[in-house]
C-alpha cells in the first residue's frame, strides 16, 4: 500500500483537507491509472494551499497497490484499507473525501462511507442512476464524477421534447463485445420519460450486429407502424447498416428521424467521421439528412488558458513515472483522468472550506466537530462550480452532468457537423445560428410526431381518400348492376310487345300441303303391298 504523498503539516488555522485515493495504480486499460491522476492531484494540492494562503493544509493519501492487475484486486483491498485508516487516524480537525475507482462496487466502499459520514467521489460509470431517479436514496454521501448515461438521456429528452416527438422507438445493441452502456442509456431514458408527465410512448427492441439484413428489415418493418423516431443505441457500424435498409423499406422519405447516441467518442463505439457519405458508400442521402448524433461535448482546451498547470503536470509525470506526453499535447487535454482529478480536488476543497467557515462562525471558541459527508453532499448538489478548467454542474442528487454535442448532416460537405450543444449548467439545448438539420421533407420542416396519414397510412386525409375510393368502387358496382337489370328489363319488354302485337297464329310444326303435291308430281311412289299373316 502506498500512503501519503506529501509531508503532513499542522495548520495554524482552519481545517486539514485530506483526499483518500483508492484508484488503481496500473490496471491495464484504465485511464484513471496513477500516471494520469497523481500529477494532477499534486499540482492542484499545491495550488489550493497557495490560494488560501497556507490557512488549510491539503494532503492526498494513496491506497494503491502496484501488484494489483485486475479490478477484483482493487475492490478486494479498498474497503479494508479505508476502514482501517479512518478507524485509527480520523481527526475532528480534518475534512475527508474518498476517491472511488471505477472498479469499486457501490455497495462496498460507498456504503461504508455513508455509515462513517464521509464524502465519496465515484468514477464508476452509472453507479448512481438510482440516486438520480430517486434523489437522496442510499448511499447519501456519494457523488458521481464518472461518465453517466444520465447526461445523454437528459440531453436526448430535451431534444425530443423541443421537437414534440413523443412516439419513440429504441433499438438497443446487446452483444458480448459491447458493454452494457447502451442498455443503461435506454433504461435511464425510459425512467426519465416517466417522470416528465409528457405523453411519451416508448417501444423497445434488442438488436445486434450478427443479425442478417433480412432480420433487421423485419424488425424495422414491424416497428415503423408504431413510430417515426428511432433512437439507435448501437455502434456506428450497426447504425450504418440500419440506415442502408431505409430505402427499400420506404423509410427515407423524410417522415423518419434517426438519433444515434454514443457514450464514448471512439471508432469502437462511434464518431462523426464514420457517417461521412463518401466513406460508407451509401448513395441515398435522405437517411443521413434525417440523422442526429449525440456525443460527449468537446471540452474547451486548457493548453492556452492553463499553460503553467499543464507544464507542471508534464514535469511531475516525467519525474515520477518517466512518461512523456507528445510534443504540443497538453496533459489535461488528453483524456478524462487528469482533468477530472484536478476538478475533483478543487471542488472538494471549495466545499470543505465553506463547511469549515460555517463551523467557525457557529463555534468561535476553537470548538471543532467532524466534517460531515452529508453536509458536503448537500453543498455540492444542484450547483454549478466555476473552476479553472471550466464550469461543472452537479444535479440535485449529486451526479455530474456532462455537456452533450449535437451533430447533423451537412449536404455540402457530405459529413456530420456540430449544430448545437446541451449545456448542463444552463439545463437547455443551445443551437448554433445558421445551422440546422437538412430535413428531406417536401417543405423542409421537421417530421411531425405522427405523420399526416398515421403510422399505418390509413388515417387523416388518407382515410378520406380511401373512403372516396371505396365509395367510387361501390358506385361502379351499383351502376353495373343497374345497367344489367335495365338490359334484362328491355329484353323482357320487347318480348311482351312482340307477343301482344302478333295477328295470326302460325303453326310452324304442320307440314305444308303444297309440299306434298310437289313430292307427288316429281316422285313415283309404289304402293306398299299388304300381307296378312
LOMIBA-924121 format. One record per residue (C-alpha): z, y, x; residue number from 1. Coordinates in steps of 0.05 Angstrom, whole numbers, plus 5000, padded with zeros to 4 digits. Each point is the difference from the previous one (the first is absolute). Layout:
# residues N
<<Z; Y; X>; NUM>
...
END
This chain:
# residues 533
<<5000; 5000; 5000>; 1>
<<4981; 5069; 5026>; 2>
<<5050; 5054; 4982>; 3>
<<5008; 5075; 5008>; 4>
<<4942; 5036; 5032>; 5>
<<5036; 5064; 5019>; 6>
<<5071; 5013; 5025>; 7>
<<5047; 5014; 4942>; 8>
<<5030; 5069; 5002>; 9>
<<5057; 5029; 4958>; 10>
<<4979; 5062; 4963>; 11>
<<5047; 5060; 4997>; 12>
<<4981; 5015; 4928>; 13>
<<4964; 4965; 4944>; 14>
<<4986; 4926; 4993>; 15>
<<4966; 4949; 5042>; 16>
<<4933; 4974; 4974>; 17>
<<4982; 4929; 5018>; 18>
<<4939; 4960; 4983>; 19>
<<5005; 4924; 5002>; 20>
<<4932; 4969; 5012>; 21>
<<4986; 4927; 4982>; 22>
<<4925; 5004; 5010>; 23>
<<4968; 4943; 5039>; 24>
<<4992; 5011; 5074>; 25>
<<4932; 4968; 5011>; 26>
<<4979; 4954; 4943>; 27>
<<4924; 4989; 5007>; 28>
<<4959; 5040; 4951>; 29>
<<5053; 5050; 4978>; 30>
<<4986; 5075; 5007>; 31>
<<5075; 5015; 4998>; 32>
<<5014; 4965; 5066>; 33>
<<5044; 5036; 5050>; 34>
<<4943; 5027; 5042>; 35>
<<4978; 5044; 4941>; 36>
<<5067; 5019; 4970>; 37>
<<5052; 5009; 5056>; 38>
<<4965; 5058; 5035>; 39>
<<4994; 5038; 4933>; 40>
<<5073; 4988; 4984>; 41>
<<5020; 5026; 5068>; 42>
<<4958; 5063; 4997>; 43>
<<5025; 5017; 4930>; 44>
<<5073; 4985; 5020>; 45>
<<4995; 5052; 5055>; 46>
<<4966; 5050; 4955>; 47>
<<5053; 4995; 4945>; 48>
<<5057; 5010; 5049>; 49>
<<4964; 5062; 5026>; 50>
<<4986; 5024; 4929>; 51>
<<5074; 5001; 4982>; 52>
<<5023; 5028; 5066>; 53>
<<5038; 4938; 5021>; 54>
<<5046; 5003; 4939>; 55>
<<4978; 4930; 4981>; 56>
<<4996; 4941; 5046>; 57>
<<4940; 4957; 4981>; 58>
<<4993; 4929; 5025>; 59>
<<4956; 4940; 4988>; 60>
<<5027; 4930; 5007>; 61>
<<4951; 4942; 5004>; 62>
<<5014; 4930; 4975>; 63>
<<4937; 4969; 5028>; 64>
<<4989; 4933; 5034>; 65>
<<4944; 4992; 5050>; 66>
<<4997; 4926; 4987>; 67>
<<4986; 5008; 4925>; 68>
<<4928; 4979; 4987>; 69>
<<4998; 4993; 4925>; 70>
<<5026; 5038; 4939>; 71>
<<5047; 4943; 4986>; 72>
<<5033; 5012; 5068>; 73>
<<5010; 5074; 4984>; 74>
<<5028; 4986; 4930>; 75>
<<5048; 4947; 5024>; 76>
<<5039; 5046; 5047>; 77>
<<4995; 5068; 4966>; 78>
<<5055; 4991; 4948>; 79>
<<5049; 4970; 5050>; 80>
<<4987; 5053; 5052>; 81>
<<5009; 5059; 4953>; 82>
<<5060; 4973; 4962>; 83>
<<5037; 4984; 5066>; 84>
<<4985; 5068; 5029>; 85>
<<5022; 5040; 4939>; 86>
<<5062; 4958; 4992>; 87>
<<5022; 5012; 5072>; 88>
<<4974; 5070; 5014>; 89>
<<4991; 5040; 4936>; 90>
<<5032; 5069; 5003>; 91>
<<5014; 5053; 4947>; 92>
<<4969; 5055; 5043>; 93>
<<4932; 4965; 5004>; 94>
<<4944; 4997; 4950>; 95>
<<4961; 4935; 5004>; 96>
<<4932; 4977; 4977>; 97>
<<4966; 4933; 5010>; 98>
<<4926; 4990; 5013>; 99>
<<4978; 4936; 4967>; 100>
<<4940; 4963; 5027>; 101>
<<4941; 4979; 4957>; 102>
<<5024; 4930; 5018>; 103>
<<5068; 5009; 4967>; 104>
<<5007; 4975; 4928>; 105>
<<5032; 5048; 4952>; 106>
<<5056; 4956; 4975>; 107>
<<5029; 4992; 5070>; 108>
<<5009; 5063; 5040>; 109>
<<4989; 5049; 4943>; 110>
<<5053; 4967; 4957>; 111>
<<5049; 5000; 5058>; 112>
<<4987; 5074; 5011>; 113>
<<5011; 5014; 4925>; 114>
<<5068; 4967; 5004>; 115>
<<5018; 5039; 5063>; 116>
<<4972; 5065; 4970>; 117>
<<4951; 5011; 5057>; 118>
<<4931; 5031; 4994>; 119>
<<4941; 4953; 5015>; 120>
<<4928; 5020; 5016>; 121>
<<4955; 4941; 4984>; 122>
<<4930; 4991; 5027>; 123>
<<4990; 4938; 4957>; 124>
<<4937; 5008; 4959>; 125>
<<5015; 5003; 4925>; 126>
<<5073; 4980; 5009>; 127>
<<5020; 5052; 4949>; 128>
<<4951; 4993; 4942>; 129>
<<5057; 4979; 4955>; 130>
<<5041; 5061; 5021>; 131>
<<4941; 5046; 4986>; 132>
<<4989; 4972; 4931>; 133>
<<5074; 4997; 4984>; 134>
<<5033; 5056; 5041>; 135>
<<5068; 4987; 5031>; 136>
<<4999; 4925; 4992>; 137>
<<5032; 4962; 5057>; 138>
<<5001; 5009; 5059>; 139>
<<5013; 5074; 4993>; 140>
<<5004; 5022; 5072>; 141>
<<4930; 4979; 5021>; 142>
<<4941; 5048; 5003>; 143>
<<4928; 4980; 5017>; 144>
<<4955; 5029; 5054>; 145>
<<4953; 4941; 5000>; 146>
<<4930; 4996; 4971>; 147>
<<5009; 4990; 4926>; 148>
<<4952; 4980; 4945>; 149>
<<5038; 5050; 4956>; 150>
<<4964; 5057; 5036>; 151>
<<4931; 4972; 4981>; 152>
<<5021; 4984; 4929>; 153>
<<5027; 5070; 4988>; 154>
<<4935; 5030; 5026>; 155>
<<4957; 4952; 4959>; 156>
<<5040; 5012; 4937>; 157>
<<4990; 5075; 5008>; 158>
<<4925; 4989; 5010>; 159>
<<4994; 4956; 4938>; 160>
<<5040; 5048; 4957>; 161>
<<4960; 5061; 5023>; 162>
<<4936; 4966; 4978>; 163>
<<5031; 4970; 4937>; 164>
<<4982; 4929; 5021>; 165>
<<5050; 4955; 4965>; 166>
<<4962; 4934; 4992>; 167>
<<5007; 4974; 5071>; 168>
<<4982; 4932; 5030>; 169>
<<5030; 4979; 5067>; 170>
<<4966; 4948; 5043>; 171>
<<5051; 4975; 5051>; 172>
<<4980; 4962; 5063>; 173>
<<5048; 4944; 5017>; 174>
<<4986; 4953; 5057>; 175>
<<5036; 4969; 5059>; 176>
<<4968; 5050; 5048>; 177>
<<5021; 5062; 4961>; 178>
<<5072; 5025; 4996>; 179>
<<5035; 5010; 4933>; 180>
<<4988; 5075; 5004>; 181>
<<4945; 5000; 4948>; 182>
<<5042; 4963; 4949>; 183>
<<5059; 5047; 5015>; 184>
<<4954; 5060; 4988>; 185>
<<4980; 4971; 4933>; 186>
<<5072; 4984; 4981>; 187>
<<5023; 5071; 5014>; 188>
<<4941; 5029; 4961>; 189>
<<5015; 4957; 4939>; 190>
<<5074; 5018; 5001>; 191>
<<4986; 5074; 5009>; 192>
<<4950; 5003; 4942>; 193>
<<5054; 4970; 4954>; 194>
<<5045; 5059; 5015>; 195>
<<4949; 5055; 4987>; 196>
<<4998; 4995; 4925>; 197>
<<4924; 5006; 5005>; 198>
<<4953; 4951; 4964>; 199>
<<4983; 4958; 5060>; 200>
<<4970; 4932; 4987>; 201>
<<4996; 4958; 5064>; 202>
<<4962; 4935; 5009>; 203>
<<5008; 4960; 5064>; 204>
<<4961; 4945; 5033>; 205>
<<5009; 4964; 5068>; 206>
<<4940; 4996; 5046>; 207>
<<4986; 4978; 5071>; 208>
<<4945; 4999; 5051>; 209>
<<4985; 4925; 4995>; 210>
<<4974; 5008; 4929>; 211>
<<4925; 4995; 4990>; 212>
<<4958; 5057; 4972>; 213>
<<4993; 4959; 4936>; 214>
<<5076; 4996; 4992>; 215>
<<5010; 5074; 5014>; 216>
<<4944; 5018; 4952>; 217>
<<5033; 4958; 4945>; 218>
<<5066; 5038; 5010>; 219>
<<4966; 5068; 4998>; 220>
<<4958; 4981; 4939>; 221>
<<5063; 4982; 4963>; 222>
<<5042; 5060; 5022>; 223>
<<4946; 5052; 4985>; 224>
<<5013; 4989; 4926>; 225>
<<5072; 5025; 5009>; 226>
<<4993; 5061; 5045>; 227>
<<4957; 5044; 5043>; 228>
<<5048; 5018; 5056>; 229>
<<5009; 4947; 5054>; 230>
<<5054; 5006; 5053>; 231>
<<4979; 4957; 5059>; 232>
<<5063; 4978; 5036>; 233>
<<4960; 4963; 5053>; 234>
<<4970; 5006; 5069>; 235>
<<4937; 5042; 5009>; 236>
<<4960; 4937; 5014>; 237>
<<5016; 4971; 4931>; 238>
<<4993; 5067; 4966>; 239>
<<4929; 5005; 5027>; 240>
<<4983; 4932; 4969>; 241>
<<5026; 5025; 4933>; 242>
<<4958; 5064; 5004>; 243>
<<4938; 4959; 5019>; 244>
<<5005; 4962; 4934>; 245>
<<5004; 5061; 4955>; 246>
<<4924; 5008; 4993>; 247>
<<4986; 4932; 4970>; 248>
<<5061; 5008; 4954>; 249>
<<4977; 5069; 4974>; 250>
<<5063; 5031; 5030>; 251>
<<4966; 5054; 5041>; 252>
<<4978; 5044; 4943>; 253>
<<5054; 5053; 5011>; 254>
<<5048; 4974; 4948>; 255>
<<5042; 4963; 5052>; 256>
<<5052; 5023; 5051>; 257>
<<5021; 4961; 5062>; 258>
<<5062; 5020; 5039>; 259>
<<5015; 4965; 5066>; 260>
<<5070; 5011; 5026>; 261>
<<5018; 4981; 5072>; 262>
<<5071; 4996; 5030>; 263>
<<4979; 5004; 5072>; 264>
<<4935; 5034; 5024>; 265>
<<4974; 4945; 5045>; 266>
<<4935; 4959; 4996>; 267>
<<5043; 4939; 4982>; 268>
<<5019; 5034; 4935>; 269>
<<4950; 5056; 4989>; 270>
<<4975; 5066; 5029>; 271>
<<4949; 5049; 4971>; 272>
<<4948; 4983; 5052>; 273>
<<4991; 4931; 4969>; 274>
<<4973; 5033; 4937>; 275>
<<4944; 5038; 5036>; 276>
<<4938; 4981; 4961>; 277>
<<4951; 4985; 5057>; 278>
<<5052; 4955; 5033>; 279>
<<5016; 4954; 4942>; 280>
<<4928; 4991; 4977>; 281>
<<5012; 5012; 4926>; 282>
<<4940; 5038; 4974>; 283>
<<5027; 5023; 4933>; 284>
<<5041; 5063; 5011>; 285>
<<5029; 5006; 4930>; 286>
<<5057; 4952; 5015>; 287>
<<5018; 5041; 5061>; 288>
<<4996; 5065; 4960>; 289>
<<5052; 4969; 4953>; 290>
<<5047; 4981; 5057>; 291>
<<5066; 5034; 5017>; 292>
<<5040; 4979; 5062>; 293>
<<5074; 5013; 5012>; 294>
<<5029; 4998; 5071>; 295>
<<5064; 5024; 5035>; 296>
<<4988; 5073; 5015>; 297>
<<4983; 5019; 5071>; 298>
<<5060; 5038; 5027>; 299>
<<4990; 5067; 5034>; 300>
<<4993; 4987; 5075>; 301>
<<5060; 5018; 5044>; 302>
<<4960; 5008; 5065>; 303>
<<4994; 5075; 4991>; 304>
<<5063; 5016; 4960>; 305>
<<5048; 4957; 5042>; 306>
<<4969; 4994; 5069>; 307>
<<5066; 5003; 5038>; 308>
<<5030; 4945; 4957>; 309>
<<4940; 4955; 5010>; 310>
<<5003; 5012; 5075>; 311>
<<5074; 4981; 5003>; 312>
<<4988; 4937; 4960>; 313>
<<4942; 4979; 5045>; 314>
<<5043; 5011; 5063>; 315>
<<5058; 4959; 4973>; 316>
<<4953; 4945; 4977>; 317>
<<4970; 4995; 5069>; 318>
<<5068; 5001; 5035>; 319>
<<5036; 4950; 4955>; 320>
<<4943; 4953; 4980>; 321>
<<4945; 5013; 5051>; 322>
<<4954; 5013; 4941>; 323>
<<4948; 5056; 5001>; 324>
<<4965; 5031; 4940>; 325>
<<4926; 5011; 5008>; 326>
<<4979; 5068; 5025>; 327>
<<4998; 5052; 4945>; 328>
<<5039; 4956; 4951>; 329>
<<5065; 5030; 4976>; 330>
<<5054; 4946; 4992>; 331>
<<5021; 5027; 4932>; 332>
<<4929; 4996; 4974>; 333>
<<4987; 4927; 5020>; 334>
<<5035; 4966; 4942>; 335>
<<5058; 4993; 4953>; 336>
<<5058; 4983; 5045>; 337>
<<5011; 5057; 5049>; 338>
<<4992; 5055; 4948>; 339>
<<5044; 4964; 4950>; 340>
<<5055; 4992; 5051>; 341>
<<4997; 5074; 5015>; 342>
<<5003; 5019; 4927>; 343>
<<5055; 4950; 4984>; 344>
<<5050; 5028; 5051>; 345>
<<4983; 5072; 4980>; 346>
<<5013; 4985; 4926>; 347>
<<5064; 4962; 5015>; 348>
<<5028; 5056; 5043>; 349>
<<4983; 5052; 4947>; 350>
<<5039; 4966; 4944>; 351>
<<5056; 4979; 5048>; 352>
<<5010; 5073; 5021>; 353>
<<4999; 5022; 4927>; 354>
<<5053; 4948; 4983>; 355>
<<5044; 5020; 5059>; 356>
<<4995; 5074; 4982>; 357>
<<5021; 4986; 4929>; 358>
<<5059; 4959; 5024>; 359>
<<5023; 5056; 5047>; 360>
<<4999; 5048; 4941>; 361>
<<5039; 4952; 4957>; 362>
<<5049; 4980; 5055>; 363>
<<5006; 5059; 5049>; 364>
<<5063; 4972; 5034>; 365>
<<4964; 4950; 5044>; 366>
<<5002; 4945; 4948>; 367>
<<4944; 4950; 5005>; 368>
<<4977; 4947; 4951>; 369>
<<4948; 4947; 5013>; 370>
<<4928; 5023; 4992>; 371>
<<4977; 4968; 4935>; 372>
<<4934; 4963; 4995>; 373>
<<4998; 5012; 4925>; 374>
<<5008; 5075; 5012>; 375>
<<4943; 5000; 5051>; 376>
<<4954; 4963; 4952>; 377>
<<5014; 5052; 4946>; 378>
<<4983; 5055; 5049>; 379>
<<4935; 4965; 5019>; 380>
<<4976; 4982; 4930>; 381>
<<4949; 5041; 4962>; 382>
<<4991; 5048; 5058>; 383>
<<4946; 5028; 5044>; 384>
<<5017; 5007; 5074>; 385>
<<4961; 5049; 5044>; 386>
<<4999; 4966; 5067>; 387>
<<4967; 5019; 5066>; 388>
<<4947; 4948; 4987>; 389>
<<4987; 5021; 4927>; 390>
<<5029; 4992; 4931>; 391>
<<5035; 4937; 4976>; 392>
<<5020; 4983; 4929>; 393>
<<5051; 4950; 4974>; 394>
<<4997; 4980; 4927>; 395>
<<5061; 5001; 4955>; 396>
<<5014; 4928; 5019>; 397>
<<4994; 5012; 5075>; 398>
<<4929; 4977; 5014>; 399>
<<4957; 5041; 5046>; 400>
<<4934; 5012; 4964>; 401>
<<4939; 5007; 5044>; 402>
<<4941; 5044; 4985>; 403>
<<4936; 4965; 4977>; 404>
<<4929; 5020; 5016>; 405>
<<4946; 4993; 4947>; 406>
<<4928; 4983; 5020>; 407>
<<4935; 5000; 4961>; 408>
<<4926; 4989; 5016>; 409>
<<4957; 5055; 5028>; 410>
<<4927; 4992; 4977>; 411>
<<4974; 5040; 5059>; 412>
<<5034; 4962; 5056>; 413>
<<5004; 4934; 4963>; 414>
<<5072; 4993; 5022>; 415>
<<5070; 5011; 4972>; 416>
<<5032; 5068; 5010>; 417>
<<5069; 5027; 4985>; 418>
<<5000; 5038; 4935>; 419>
<<5075; 5010; 4990>; 420>
<<5071; 4979; 5016>; 421>
<<5061; 4980; 4961>; 422>
<<5055; 5044; 5029>; 423>
<<5067; 4965; 4991>; 424>
<<5038; 5065; 5013>; 425>
<<4960; 5036; 4946>; 426>
<<5000; 4938; 4956>; 427>
<<4928; 5010; 4979>; 428>
<<4928; 4986; 5018>; 429>
<<4965; 5057; 5037>; 430>
<<4924; 4999; 5002>; 431>
<<4956; 5035; 5052>; 432>
<<4957; 5056; 4973>; 433>
<<4926; 4984; 4993>; 434>
<<5012; 4926; 5009>; 435>
<<4997; 4952; 4942>; 436>
<<4981; 4930; 4979>; 437>
<<4924; 4994; 4989>; 438>
<<5005; 4961; 4935>; 439>
<<4934; 4965; 4982>; 440>
<<5010; 5016; 4926>; 441>
<<4942; 5034; 4963>; 442>
<<5039; 5065; 4995>; 443>
<<5033; 4994; 5069>; 444>
<<5069; 5000; 4968>; 445>
<<5055; 4949; 5012>; 446>
<<4997; 4936; 4958>; 447>
<<5045; 5001; 4939>; 448>
<<5058; 4953; 4993>; 449>
<<4964; 4965; 4942>; 450>
<<4924; 5005; 4999>; 451>
<<4965; 5030; 4939>; 452>
<<4981; 4931; 4974>; 453>
<<5066; 4966; 5019>; 454>
<<5009; 4945; 5051>; 455>
<<4959; 4949; 4961>; 456>
<<4945; 5051; 4985>; 457>
<<5005; 4994; 4924>; 458>
<<5043; 5060; 4982>; 459>
<<4988; 5074; 4985>; 460>
<<4927; 5020; 4995>; 461>
<<4980; 4930; 5022>; 462>
<<5036; 4973; 4939>; 463>
<<4961; 5048; 4955>; 464>
<<4936; 4979; 5033>; 465>
<<5015; 4927; 4989>; 466>
<<5016; 5015; 4927>; 467>
<<4933; 5035; 4993>; 468>
<<4965; 4942; 5034>; 469>
<<5034; 4950; 4954>; 470>
<<4985; 5043; 4939>; 471>
<<4927; 5006; 5021>; 472>
<<4995; 4925; 5010>; 473>
<<5031; 4986; 4932>; 474>
<<4954; 5051; 4968>; 475>
<<4940; 4966; 5030>; 476>
<<5022; 4933; 4974>; 477>
<<5011; 5029; 4931>; 478>
<<4931; 5033; 5000>; 479>
<<4968; 4935; 5021>; 480>
<<5035; 4962; 4944>; 481>
<<4980; 5054; 4950>; 482>
<<4928; 4995; 5023>; 483>
<<5000; 4925; 4992>; 484>
<<5030; 5005; 4931>; 485>
<<4949; 5052; 4981>; 486>
<<4942; 4956; 5022>; 487>
<<5027; 4941; 4960>; 488>
<<5009; 5045; 4940>; 489>
<<4929; 5025; 5005>; 490>
<<4973; 4930; 5005>; 491>
<<5040; 4978; 4940>; 492>
<<4977; 5060; 4961>; 493>
<<4926; 4987; 5016>; 494>
<<5006; 4929; 4978>; 495>
<<5031; 5020; 4934>; 496>
<<4946; 5052; 4990>; 497>
<<4946; 4949; 5012>; 498>
<<5030; 4952; 4950>; 499>
<<5008; 5052; 4947>; 500>
<<4928; 5025; 5008>; 501>
<<4964; 4931; 4997>; 502>
<<4952; 4995; 4934>; 503>
<<4978; 4926; 5001>; 504>
<<5032; 4937; 5018>; 505>
<<4960; 4965; 5051>; 506>
<<5010; 4926; 5006>; 507>
<<4977; 4988; 5071>; 508>
<<5017; 4927; 4995>; 509>
<<4948; 4982; 4944>; 510>
<<4933; 4973; 5026>; 511>
<<4941; 5045; 4983>; 512>
<<4952; 4965; 4949>; 513>
<<4939; 5031; 5034>; 514>
<<5020; 4963; 5063>; 515>
<<4995; 4934; 4961>; 516>
<<4930; 5017; 4974>; 517>
<<4979; 5017; 5072>; 518>
<<5024; 4933; 5025>; 519>
<<4963; 4963; 4944>; 520>
<<4934; 5034; 5013>; 521>
<<5000; 4989; 5074>; 522>
<<5031; 4932; 5008>; 523>
<<4986; 4933; 4964>; 524>
<<5063; 4965; 4981>; 525>
<<4994; 4925; 4983>; 526>
<<5043; 4978; 4943>; 527>
<<5055; 4954; 5019>; 528>
<<4998; 4930; 4973>; 529>
<<5057; 4974; 4962>; 530>
<<5026; 4930; 5005>; 531>
<<5055; 4968; 4963>; 532>
<<5041; 4947; 5034>; 533>
END
